[in-house]
Amino acid sequence: MKKFLTIALMIAAVLSIIIISGCGAPSAEGPERGIFGAKEKISARTFIGGTQGLLLRFTEDRPRDAVFDGGADPFDIEVELINDGEWYVPAEDVTVAISGIDPQEFGLEDPVKNPEEDLIAKVKDPEGNVIPSIPTYVLFPNLNYESTVVGDVPYPVRADVCYAYGTNVISELCIRENLRATTQSVCEVKESKPVQNSGAPVHVVELTESAASTDIISFVFKIEHRSNGGVYKLGTGCDKNRINKDKVYVEVDTGLEGLQCSGLREGTGNSGFADLRTGQAIIRCKQPVDAETDFKKIVNIKLEYDYEDTISTQVTVKQSEALT
């Protein structure tokens, strides 16, 4: 009996080890398949990360759910803005536009405003603690429905927020004295590289390097829209013209001379606008190298764009009861 009990305990222990080793919680930064099929796990983060830019909401009771007609019930509309990403946004680069109601009918003198303060990005302190952004507010005061209504009339209230934003991206390249060498070294040329993005709605989701010749490396990276707003060409104020939609300004910096990238327009050899018409864009770059040793080289990619988010609610104008 004791022998049987001992064997049973040993089997239970082995099964426990197998379950623990095989069923651990998956990492949020697990392996991802690269363009050339390689897998690479993202290294420890430099950035806080995330896929949001500005967070929007109407503040409580601004506007109220219901107001009375006849010009005797003024109310406010106020939009709260919080920078949930890692890109600094000056106040003049943000516009909040109220729509859905007739400005004259509601006494809304200026339906488009800038916030009074800049939107500071989230940051890490020296200990790695995240310091959140401070909310900024845009107030549209003293709206008033001067006319009269029959019954209750609901009106949509919408706030469209357009702002200039950007993403800082860090990855790495392998520079080798002999790009064709298969011997073990400090790095490998032909593989998917770790990519880190600052908190923002547009990311580089993978970067893969290969040898294009004996003295040229090639790297391909994919840009992807990761949030729910609208992406527009930088500096257009979120203009809805088709030629301005889904455009991202891209700048690639390896710190080495001779970099040339394809898939970019209206720029230089290593910069220009990428078209995210399908929500993604593929950029390919070639870098001449002349190295006397093997080493890793940081590549910095900057993405800039105008971004638009929208929130909406409803205000019901109620008929006032006449005094008798």
KEKOL-855186 format. One record per residue (C-alpha): z, x, y. Coordinates in Angstrom, 1 decimal, decimal comma. Each point is the difference from the previous one (the first is absolute). Example, Ala and Ser with C-alpha at 12.3 -4.5 7.8 and 13.67 -1.06 7.14 Angstrom:
2
7,8_12,3_-4,5;
-0,7_1,4_3,4;
***
This chain:
324
0,0_0,0_0,0;
0,9_2,8_2,4;
-3,3_1,8_-0,9;
-2,0_-3,2_0,7;
1,8_-0,4_3,4;
-0,7_3,6_1,0;
-3,7_-0,4_-0,8;
-0,2_-3,2_2,0;
1,6_1,6_3,1;
-2,4_2,9_-0,2;
-3,0_-2,3_-0,1;
1,4_-2,0_2,9;
0,4_3,1_2,1;
-3,6_1,2_-0,7;
-1,4_-3,4_0,9;
2,1_0,0_3,3;
-1,5_3,4_1,0;
-3,5_-1,2_-0,7;
0,5_-3,2_2,0;
1,5_1,9_3,0;
-2,7_2,6_0,1;
-2,8_-2,5_-0,4;
1,1_-2,8_2,3;
1,2_1,7_3,1;
-0,8_-1,7_3,3;
-3,5_1,0_1,2;
-0,3_2,1_3,1;
-1,5_-1,6_3,1;
-2,1_3,2_0,3;
-1,2_0,3_-3,5;
-3,2_1,7_-1,1;
-3,2_-1,3_1,5;
-3,5_0,5_-1,4;
-2,2_2,1_2,3;
-3,7_-0,3_0,8;
-0,8_2,5_-2,8;
2,3_-1,5_-2,5;
3,0_2,4_0,5;
3,5_-1,3_0,4;
2,4_1,4_2,6;
3,6_-1,0_0,9;
0,8_-0,2_3,7;
2,5_2,6_1,0;
3,2_-0,5_2,1;
-0,8_-1,9_3,1;
-0,3_1,6_3,5;
-0,4_-3,5_1,5;
2,0_-3,2_-0,2;
-3,1_-1,8_-1,1;
-0,9_-3,7_-0,3;
-3,0_-2,1_0,8;
1,1_-1,8_3,2;
-0,6_0,7_3,7;
1,6_-2,5_2,4;
2,0_-2,9_-1,4;
-0,2_-3,2_2,0;
2,0_-3,2_0,3;
0,8_-2,7_2,5;
3,6_0,2_1,1;
2,3_-2,9_-0,8;
-0,8_-3,2_2,0;
-2,7_1,8_1,9;
-1,9_-2,2_-0,3;
2,0_-3,0_-1,0;
-1,3_-2,3_-2,7;
-0,3_-2,9_2,4;
-0,1_-0,6_3,8;
-0,4_-3,1_2,2;
-3,0_-0,8_2,2;
0,0_-0,8_3,7;
0,9_3,5_1,3;
3,7_-0,4_-0,5;
0,6_2,2_-3,0;
-0,9_3,7_0,6;
0,0_2,4_-2,9;
-0,8_3,7_-0,8;
-2,1_1,8_-2,5;
1,3_3,4_-1,0;
-1,5_2,5_-2,5;
2,1_2,7_-1,6;
-1,7_3,3_-0,9;
1,5_2,6_-2,3;
-1,8_3,3_-0,8;
0,5_0,2_-3,8;
-2,4_3,0_-0,4;
0,0_3,6_1,2;
-2,5_0,0_2,9;
1,2_-0,2_3,6;
-1,6_-2,8_1,9;
0,1_0,0_3,9;
0,6_-3,4_1,6;
-3,5_0,1_1,6;
-1,6_0,2_-3,4;
1,4_-3,3_-1,2;
-1,2_-3,5_1,1;
1,6_-3,3_-1,0;
-2,3_-3,0_0,5;
1,2_-3,6_-0,3;
-2,6_-2,6_-1,2;
-0,1_-3,4_-1,5;
1,1_-1,8_3,2;
-1,8_-0,6_3,3;
1,7_2,4_2,5;
-0,6_-2,3_2,9;
1,3_-3,0_-1,9;
3,2_1,8_-0,8;
0,3_2,0_3,2;
-0,5_3,3_-1,7;
-1,0_2,3_2,8;
-0,7_3,2_-2,0;
-0,8_-0,5_-3,7;
-0,5_3,7_-0,6;
2,7_2,6_0,6;
1,2_3,5_-0,9;
3,5_0,7_-1,1;
2,2_1,6_2,7;
1,1_2,9_-2,3;
-1,7_2,4_-2,3;
0,3_-0,6_-3,8;
1,8_3,1_-1,4;
-0,9_0,8_-3,6;
2,5_0,2_-2,9;
1,2_3,6_-0,6;
2,1_2,1_-2,3;
3,0_1,9_1,3;
0,7_3,6_-1,2;
2,0_-1,4_-3,0;
-2,9_-2,3_-1,1;
1,5_-3,3_1,3;
-2,4_-2,5_1,4;
0,5_-0,9_3,6;
-1,7_-3,5_0,6;
-2,0_-1,0_3,0;
1,6_-2,1_2,7;
-1,5_-3,5_0,5;
-2,2_-0,6_3,1;
-0,6_-3,5_1,4;
-2,8_-1,7_1,8;
1,1_-3,1_1,9;
-2,2_-2,9_1,2;
2,5_-2,1_2,1;
0,2_-3,5_1,4;
-2,8_-1,8_-1,8;
0,0_-3,7_0,8;
-2,2_-2,9_-1,2;
-0,7_-1,8_3,3;
-2,1_-2,9_-1,4;
1,1_-2,8_-2,2;
-0,8_-0,7_-3,6;
0,0_-3,2_-2,2;
2,2_0,7_-3,0;
0,7_3,5_-1,3;
-2,8_2,5_0,3;
0,3_3,3_-1,9;
-1,6_3,2_1,6;
-0,6_3,3_-1,8;
1,5_3,1_1,6;
-1,5_3,3_-1,1;
0,7_3,6_1,1;
-2,6_2,6_-0,6;
1,3_3,5_0,4;
-2,5_2,9_0,3;
1,2_3,6_0,1;
-1,2_3,5_-0,4;
1,4_1,7_-3,1;
-0,5_2,9_-2,3;
0,9_1,7_-3,3;
0,9_3,7_-0,6;
-1,0_1,2_-3,4;
0,9_3,2_-1,8;
-1,6_1,4_-3,2;
-0,8_3,4_-1,3;
-3,0_2,1_-1,2;
-0,1_2,9_-2,5;
-1,7_3,1_1,4;
-0,9_2,6_-2,6;
-1,7_3,4_0,2;
-2,2_-1,1_-2,9;
-0,6_-3,7_0,1;
-1,6_0,0_-3,4;
3,0_1,8_-1,6;
1,7_-1,8_-2,9;
3,0_2,3_-0,2;
3,5_-1,3_0,9;
0,9_0,3_3,7;
2,3_-1,4_2,7;
-2,3_-3,1_0,2;
-3,0_-1,7_-1,5;
-3,2_-0,9_1,8;
-1,3_-2,8_-2,1;
2,6_-2,7_0,1;
1,4_-3,0_1,9;
2,4_1,1_2,8;
3,3_-1,5_1,2;
-0,5_-2,1_3,1;
2,7_-1,1_2,5;
-0,5_-2,6_2,7;
2,2_-0,9_3,0;
1,0_-3,6_0,2;
-3,1_-1,9_1,1;
-2,4_-2,8_-1,2;
-2,9_2,4_-0,8;
0,5_2,8_-2,5;
-1,8_2,8_-1,9;
0,7_-1,1_-3,6;
-1,4_3,0_-1,8;
-1,6_3,4_0,5;
-1,8_2,1_-2,7;
-1,2_3,6_0,3;
-2,7_1,8_-1,9;
-2,1_3,1_0,3;
-3,4_-0,6_1,6;
-1,3_3,6_-0,5;
1,4_3,5_-0,3;
1,2_0,0_3,6;
0,3_-3,7_1,0;
2,6_-2,6_-1,0;
-0,6_-3,7_0,2;
2,6_-2,7_0,4;
-0,4_-3,8_0,0;
2,5_-2,4_1,4;
0,2_-3,8_0,1;
1,3_-2,0_3,0;
1,4_-3,4_-0,7;
1,3_-2,9_2,1;
3,4_-0,8_-1,5;
1,3_-2,9_2,1;
-1,1_-3,5_1,1;
-1,0_0,4_3,7;
-3,4_0,9_1,5;
-1,4_3,5_0,5;
-2,2_0,7_3,0;
-1,6_2,9_1,7;
2,4_2,1_2,0;
0,0_-0,9_3,7;
-1,8_-3,4_-0,3;
3,1_-2,2_0,4;
-0,7_-1,6_-3,4;
-3,4_-1,3_1,2;
-1,4_-2,4_-2,6;
-3,5_1,3_0,3;
-1,2_0,9_-3,5;
-0,8_3,6_1,0;
3,6_0,6_0,9;
1,6_-1,5_-3,1;
1,4_2,1_-2,9;
-0,5_3,3_1,8;
2,5_2,9_-0,3;
-0,2_3,3_2,0;
0,5_2,9_-2,4;
0,8_3,6_0,8;
0,3_2,6_-2,8;
1,6_3,4_0,6;
0,3_2,7_-2,7;
0,6_2,8_2,5;
-3,1_1,8_-1,3;
-3,4_0,4_1,6;
-3,1_-1,7_-1,1;
1,3_-3,3_-1,2;
-2,6_-2,7_-0,3;
0,7_-3,6_-1,0;
-2,5_-2,8_-0,9;
0,7_-3,8_0,3;
1,0_0,3_3,7;
-2,0_-1,1_3,0;
0,1_0,6_3,8;
2,0_3,2_-0,3;
-0,1_3,7_-1,0;
-0,2_1,8_-3,3;
3,6_-0,9_-0,8;
0,6_-3,2_1,9;
-1,5_-3,4_0,7;
0,2_-3,7_-0,9;
0,2_-1,2_-3,6;
-1,1_-3,5_-0,9;
2,6_-2,0_-2,0;
-2,3_-3,0_-0,4;
1,2_-0,5_-3,6;
3,5_1,0_0,8;
-0,7_3,5_-1,1;
-2,0_3,1_1,0;
-0,8_3,2_-1,9;
-0,3_3,2_2,0;
-1,2_3,3_-1,5;
0,6_3,4_1,6;
-1,3_3,5_-0,8;
2,0_3,1_1,0;
-1,4_3,6_-0,2;
2,7_2,4_-1,2;
0,2_3,8_0,0;
3,4_0,9_-1,5;
1,4_3,3_-1,4;
2,8_-1,8_-1,8;
0,9_-3,5_-1,4;
2,1_-2,4_2,1;
0,7_-3,6_0,9;
-1,3_-1,3_3,4;
1,3_-3,1_1,7;
-2,6_-2,5_1,2;
0,9_-2,4_2,8;
-1,8_-3,3_0,4;
0,5_-2,3_3,0;
-1,1_-3,6_0,0;
-0,1_-2,0_3,3;
-1,0_-3,6_0,6;
0,8_-3,2_1,8;
2,0_-2,5_-2,1;
0,6_-3,7_0,4;
2,7_-2,2_-1,5;
0,5_-3,7_0,6;
3,0_-2,5_-0,2;
-0,1_-3,7_0,6;
2,3_-3,0_0,3;
-0,1_-3,5_1,4;
1,4_-1,9_3,0;
0,1_-3,8_0,0;
-0,3_-1,7_3,4;
2,0_-3,2_-0,1;
-0,4_-3,0_2,2;
2,8_-0,5_2,4;
1,7_-3,3_0,2;
-0,3_-1,7_3,4;
3,1_-1,0_1,8;
0,5_-3,8_0,3;
***
